[in-house]
Amino acid sequence: MRRSLPEKGIHFKVLERELMAARADDLPWDRGTFYTYWPDPGDNTALVAKEAMALMGQQRVISRKGNPSALRIERDVQDMVLGIFQAPDGAACTLTAGGTESNYLAVLAAREWARAARPGLGRPNIILGRASHPSFDKAGHALDVEIVRIDEGPDGRLDPAKVAATIDGRTIMLVGNAPSFPLGRIDALDQFAALAARHNLWFHVDACVGGFLIPFLRRAGIKGQAVDFTVPGVRSISADLHKYGLTPTGLSTLTVRDARDQDHHRFVFTDWPAGEYATPSFAGSRNASTIAAAWAVMRNLGLAGYVAKAKAVAAQAEALARGIEQIPGLRLLNESEAGILVYTSDELDVPAIGDGMTERGFPSRWLKGPIAIHLMISPNGDLETVATYLDVLAEVTQAVRAGTVKRRTEKQVYA
Ligand SMILES: Cc1ncc(COP(=O)(O)O)c(C=O)c1O
């Protein structure tokens, strides 16, 4: 039934109850149970974000004259992001509404750069892995850029030789994942950056998932490759504050090594009666609340807070991996590198395992190719939950083998 505007206003206390009731069917993303699209920041961090959002929720980010406070906090967030990615002087960061918009802007910038630098280019293409996010296809669709996808190798990473063999006269950009959402693996960024440099291509790193985790894992002494501008040839990095940055949904970043590249994704219109209109992102006016939340969360956690959260993610990933290896019939697809762990079975029905886990309180997402169970680890989880998860998983695996648990879902849908 279509709901109409109420004749008379309803007291907020009533609406509050309705909102809470509406949430009842949502899957639990905040109980450390590994079913998340956005990691659970933990109660204290969530509270900091909520309070900051309430303070700035009526402020807008649009006009230098009208909203200097919002622009000031935006500048602070951008500066902190530039620091996290070790961006050199002259770099620039744009705040966006999400990873999709960040990747869109990267594709737009590469296209505009290539159009200017390579007259007669024709319809450009960009090369990326099959596990790369569909936001690139969305951008390609809107911007008339062909998306060329290549299968990752068994280690979940793109093979530089395969990518090199795919580059043609219309290629403008290579994309590396840090990590890809489905497979959770980080591509060999230094090799792709060098390859891109040899062919005069734009090299973009999609670090929407790992951008605000990997630098802190490294600070915690957990080995792994750099995902920042210390890698020569990385031209742009997209990274979501609303994932492992642990800030509320609606905030991502696109950072370019050279601020002049920002001009390639800035839209400027000067011939308007109200005055010049120039924005570096897709949105026009924006609400300051998510930026304020990020400003407060980042400064409240500080480096030490993010490092502690990264350690918690790594400890759970390690315990899960070692436990899954012990369960007959299950196989880790790869070691976890940045918050995502994927496992499969060569003999059992994987969706049935996922559905069995869901029924027992561990909502599970499975991948459709390779067929596998996908876990995203929250810093707010703990080793006790991991131990329970592993016990339940052992029981479900046996039940699937015995035929007493069967799959209920046939089609996997992300969004
Ligand atoms: C690797 C990667 N890039 C981009 C995105 C898009 O992010 P958003 O959903 O914030 O638009 C996602 C989302 O999960 C992602 O995993």
The ligand as a Gaussian input file, in Angstrom:
#p B3LYP/6-31G(d) Opt

LIG

0 1
 C       36.537000      -2.470000      -4.014000
 C       35.317000      -1.611000      -3.994000
 N       35.296000      -0.502000      -4.738000
 C       34.216000       0.307000      -4.758000
 C       33.107000       0.037000      -4.001000
 C       31.908000       0.937000      -4.072000
 O       31.657000       1.517000      -2.855000
 P       30.241000       2.170000      -2.482000
 O       29.301000       1.048000      -2.236000
 O       30.595000       2.971000      -1.281000
 O       29.821000       3.031000      -3.624000
 C       33.083000      -1.116000      -3.209000
 C       31.913000      -1.454000      -2.384000
 O       31.853000      -2.450000      -1.723000
 C       34.214000      -1.956000      -3.210000
 O       34.233000      -3.087000      -2.476000

